[in-house]
Amino acid sequence: QSQLAESGGGTVQPGGSLRLSCTVSGFTLDSYSIGWVRQAPGKEREGVSCVSDSGGMLTLYADSVKGRFTVSRDVVKNTVYLTMNSLKPEDTGVYYCARYWRPNLGLCTVSPGAYAFWGQGTQVTVSS
């Protein structure tokens, strides 16, 4: 059974940095693309970033985080990372990682509707 577990959230001041981790089990990162999605209080889920399967050659970012966030992966550790720099108060929310609905497509999307399995989420708060 596919499982995902996020960690690394916390409270940081504006301009600060955090690195989130998503450790997966029950499948391999070379078979399934992984996405990061966040949800702010009272708002709908928003796709943030994704990394493709099959070598992880494709990465995508929402316009709101381009140039500040970086997605990467370590297939040996079965872990995907989201490194977040220059954080802003509007980055506050619960961050989820999720597994793409189908394997071996060589692509990914930041659209939350493309993901079938989700972690429990980790809270990120950006506040002075």
C-alpha positions as a Markdown table, in Angstrom:
| # | Residue | x | y | z |
|---|---|---|---|---|
| 1 | Gln | 0.0 | 0.0 | 0.0 |
| 2 | Ser | 1.3 | 3.4 | -0.9 |
| 3 | Gln | 2.2 | 5.6 | 2.0 |
| 4 | Leu | 3.7 | 9.1 | 2.3 |
| 5 | Ala | 4.9 | 10.9 | 5.4 |
| 6 | Glu | 5.8 | 14.6 | 5.5 |
| 7 | Ser | 8.1 | 16.2 | 8.1 |
| 8 | Gly | 10.1 | 19.4 | 8.5 |
| 9 | Gly | 7.4 | 22.0 | 9.0 |
| 10 | Gly | 7.6 | 24.7 | 11.7 |
| 11 | Thr | 7.4 | 28.4 | 12.4 |
| 12 | Val | 9.8 | 30.8 | 10.7 |
| 13 | Gln | 10.2 | 34.5 | 10.2 |
| 14 | Pro | 9.6 | 36.2 | 6.9 |
| 15 | Gly | 12.6 | 35.8 | 4.7 |
| 16 | Gly | 13.6 | 32.5 | 6.4 |
| 17 | Ser | 14.0 | 29.0 | 5.0 |
| 18 | Leu | 12.6 | 25.5 | 5.7 |
| 19 | Arg | 13.2 | 22.1 | 4.1 |
| 20 | Leu | 10.3 | 19.7 | 4.0 |
| 21 | Ser | 10.8 | 16.0 | 3.5 |
| 22 | Cys | 8.4 | 13.4 | 2.1 |
| 23 | Thr | 9.3 | 9.8 | 2.8 |
| 24 | Val | 7.4 | 7.2 | 0.7 |
| 25 | Ser | 6.8 | 3.5 | 1.0 |
| 26 | Gly | 5.0 | 0.9 | -1.0 |
| 27 | Phe | 6.2 | 2.3 | -4.3 |
| 28 | Thr | 9.3 | 3.7 | -5.9 |
| 29 | Leu | 10.1 | 7.3 | -6.9 |
| 30 | Asp | 11.1 | 6.1 | -10.3 |
| 31 | Ser | 7.6 | 4.8 | -10.9 |
| 32 | Tyr | 5.4 | 7.6 | -9.6 |
| 33 | Ser | 5.6 | 11.4 | -9.8 |
| 34 | Ile | 5.3 | 13.3 | -6.5 |
| 35 | Gly | 3.6 | 16.6 | -6.0 |
| 36 | Trp | 3.6 | 19.1 | -3.2 |
| 37 | Val | 0.3 | 20.8 | -2.4 |
| 38 | Arg | -0.5 | 23.4 | 0.4 |
| 39 | Gln | -3.7 | 24.5 | 2.0 |
| 40 | Ala | -4.0 | 27.8 | 3.8 |
| 41 | Pro | -6.8 | 28.3 | 6.4 |
| 42 | Gly | -10.2 | 28.9 | 4.7 |
| 43 | Lys | -8.7 | 28.4 | 1.3 |
| 44 | Glu | -8.7 | 25.5 | -1.3 |
| 45 | Arg | -5.7 | 23.3 | -1.8 |
| 46 | Glu | -3.1 | 24.9 | -4.1 |
| 47 | Gly | -0.5 | 23.0 | -6.1 |
| 48 | Val | 3.1 | 24.1 | -5.3 |
| 49 | Ser | 5.5 | 21.9 | -7.1 |
| 50 | Cys | 6.1 | 18.4 | -8.5 |
| 51 | Val | 8.9 | 16.1 | -9.7 |
| 52 | Ser | 8.4 | 13.4 | -12.3 |
| 53 | Asp | 9.0 | 9.7 | -12.1 |
| 54 | Ser | 11.5 | 8.0 | -14.5 |
| 55 | Gly | 14.7 | 9.8 | -13.4 |
| 56 | Gly | 13.0 | 12.9 | -12.0 |
| 57 | Met | 14.0 | 14.9 | -15.0 |
| 58 | Leu | 10.9 | 17.2 | -14.9 |
| 59 | Thr | 10.1 | 19.6 | -12.1 |
| 60 | Leu | 7.4 | 22.2 | -12.1 |
| 61 | Tyr | 6.5 | 25.1 | -9.8 |
| 62 | Ala | 3.5 | 27.3 | -9.2 |
| 63 | Asp | 4.1 | 30.9 | -10.2 |
| 64 | Ser | 3.8 | 32.0 | -6.6 |
| 65 | Val | 6.9 | 30.0 | -5.6 |
| 66 | Lys | 9.1 | 30.1 | -8.6 |
| 67 | Gly | 12.6 | 31.1 | -7.8 |
| 68 | Arg | 12.1 | 30.5 | -4.1 |
| 69 | Phe | 11.2 | 26.8 | -3.8 |
| 70 | Thr | 13.2 | 23.9 | -5.1 |
| 71 | Val | 12.0 | 20.3 | -5.3 |
| 72 | Ser | 14.5 | 17.4 | -5.3 |
| 73 | Arg | 14.6 | 13.7 | -4.5 |
| 74 | Asp | 16.8 | 10.9 | -3.2 |
| 75 | Val | 15.7 | 7.6 | -4.6 |
| 76 | Val | 18.0 | 5.6 | -2.3 |
| 77 | Lys | 16.3 | 7.2 | 0.7 |
| 78 | Asn | 12.8 | 7.1 | -0.9 |
| 79 | Thr | 12.5 | 10.8 | 0.0 |
| 80 | Val | 11.4 | 13.9 | -1.9 |
| 81 | Tyr | 12.4 | 17.3 | -0.5 |
| 82 | Leu | 10.9 | 20.8 | -0.8 |
| 83 | Thr | 13.4 | 23.5 | 0.0 |
| 84 | Met | 11.7 | 26.8 | 0.7 |
| 85 | Asn | 13.7 | 30.0 | 0.8 |
| 86 | Ser | 12.6 | 33.7 | 1.1 |
| 87 | Leu | 9.4 | 32.6 | 2.8 |
| 88 | Lys | 6.5 | 35.0 | 3.0 |
| 89 | Pro | 3.5 | 35.1 | 5.3 |
| 90 | Glu | 1.3 | 34.0 | 2.4 |
| 91 | Asp | 3.3 | 30.7 | 2.3 |
| 92 | Thr | 1.6 | 29.7 | 5.6 |
| 93 | Gly | -0.4 | 26.5 | 5.5 |
| 94 | Val | -0.4 | 22.8 | 5.7 |
| 95 | Tyr | 1.9 | 21.2 | 3.2 |
| 96 | Tyr | 1.1 | 17.8 | 1.7 |
| 97 | Cys | 3.0 | 15.5 | -0.5 |
| 98 | Ala | 1.1 | 13.2 | -2.8 |
| 99 | Arg | 1.6 | 10.4 | -5.3 |
| 100 | Tyr | 0.5 | 10.7 | -8.9 |
| 101 | Trp | -2.5 | 8.7 | -9.9 |
| 102 | Arg | -0.7 | 6.6 | -12.6 |
| 103 | Pro | 2.8 | 5.3 | -12.9 |
| 104 | Asn | 5.6 | 5.7 | -15.5 |
| 105 | Leu | 4.2 | 8.7 | -17.3 |
| 106 | Gly | 7.4 | 10.8 | -17.3 |
| 107 | Leu | 5.5 | 13.9 | -16.4 |
| 108 | Cys | 3.9 | 15.7 | -13.5 |
| 109 | Thr | 1.5 | 18.6 | -12.8 |
| 110 | Val | 0.9 | 20.9 | -9.9 |
| 111 | Ser | -2.8 | 20.3 | -10.2 |
| 112 | Pro | -4.0 | 18.7 | -6.9 |
| 113 | Gly | -6.6 | 16.6 | -8.8 |
| 114 | Ala | -3.9 | 14.5 | -10.4 |
| 115 | Tyr | -2.8 | 12.9 | -7.2 |
| 116 | Ala | -4.3 | 9.7 | -5.6 |
| 117 | Phe | -2.5 | 9.1 | -2.3 |
| 118 | Trp | -1.7 | 11.8 | 0.2 |
| 119 | Gly | 0.4 | 12.2 | 3.4 |
| 120 | Gln | -1.0 | 13.6 | 6.6 |
| 121 | Gly | 0.6 | 17.1 | 6.1 |
| 122 | Thr | 3.0 | 19.3 | 8.0 |
| 123 | Gln | 2.3 | 22.8 | 9.2 |
| 124 | Val | 4.3 | 25.7 | 7.9 |
| 125 | Thr | 3.8 | 29.1 | 9.6 |
| 126 | Val | 5.6 | 32.2 | 8.4 |
| 127 | Ser | 5.2 | 35.0 | 10.9 |
| 128 | Ser | 7.2 | 37.7 | 12.6 |
